[in-house]
Amino acid sequence: MANDVIITAALTGAADTTGKSEFVPVSPEQIARDAVAAHEAGAAVVHIHVRNVETGQGSREVALYREVVERIKETGIDVVINLTAGMGGDLVIDQEDPLKPVDGTDLVGGLERLPHVEELLPDICTIDCGSLNFGDGSQLYISTPDMLRAGAKRIQELGVRPELEIFDTGNLWFANKMIEEGLIDAPPLFQLCSGIPWGAPPNPALLQAMVGMLPAGANWASFALGRDQLRWVGLTAALGGNVRVGLEDNLYLRKGVKASNAQLVERAVTIVEGMGMSVASPAQAREQLGLAAR
């Protein structure tokens, strides 16, 4: 069991949540402000998506990522920056004509999902390690083996640590294959994602089984969506993993009480410390994850 638990704050995501909570940050200034607040509350890592300021929808615009990262760095805080590289995988299918373009589709190749990573060289970027039905309806997330191999190779060339996002057991199987093929440098970093329809359900036995599939020496974290988020902190820490909370995955501190990112991090700190473990600082997180010191 890990003694120093790394807390990641996933600040905003790309889901349609901006109308559901006034605390979801949208502009680069708001996202950077939440990153600082989450760090001060105890997060060693901040996981960053960006949003179109006018619409609130998720974006791949490099300038938005640049502004967020610059604003964070201008504060002088030492926080590990984790940028999503999952945007650009959305495919919405028309029931009558599956090849007809449908609003909501944003599908590009694996390398086209990386321009902001190439420019900004964050500590970590994500790789979503497989395709899946994404919620009810006709939306798919597309991440094929060819896309994944090309993206992993480029990220490796850039010297950025990939976080392998695992949405189901087949994703984990393929991530381990990329490690065997030398596309992922040691120590590998996994994020076990639970509760995303229709990937892995938030089942403790399934989480334990996936932990058993991890290669020796791997770093790993896990999260669950919505009402399962905070109980998943305790479960994950008990199994020896690092944890993730934040408004990307859950909007509430408890039933009927909306949360800020900092409040969710504070609650995670309380849970971890209540279990007799300590919360990792950014410097400790960098050492544990094999990242370059700042």
Secondary structure, DSSP 8 states (H G I E B T S, - for coil): --SEE-EEEE---SSS-TTT-TTS--SHHHHHHHHHHHHHHT-SEEEE-EE-TTT--EE--HHHHHHHHHHHHHTT---EEEE---TTEEEE--SS-TTS--TT-EE--SGGG-HHHHHH--SEEEEE-S-EE-SSSSEEE---HHHHHHHHHHHHHHT-EEEEEESSHHHHHHHHHHHHTT-S-SS-EEEEEES-TTSS-S-HHHHHHHHHTS-TT-EEEEEE-GGGHHHHHHHHHHTT-EEEESTTT--EEETTEE--HHHHHHHHHHHHHHTT-EE--HHHHHHHHT----
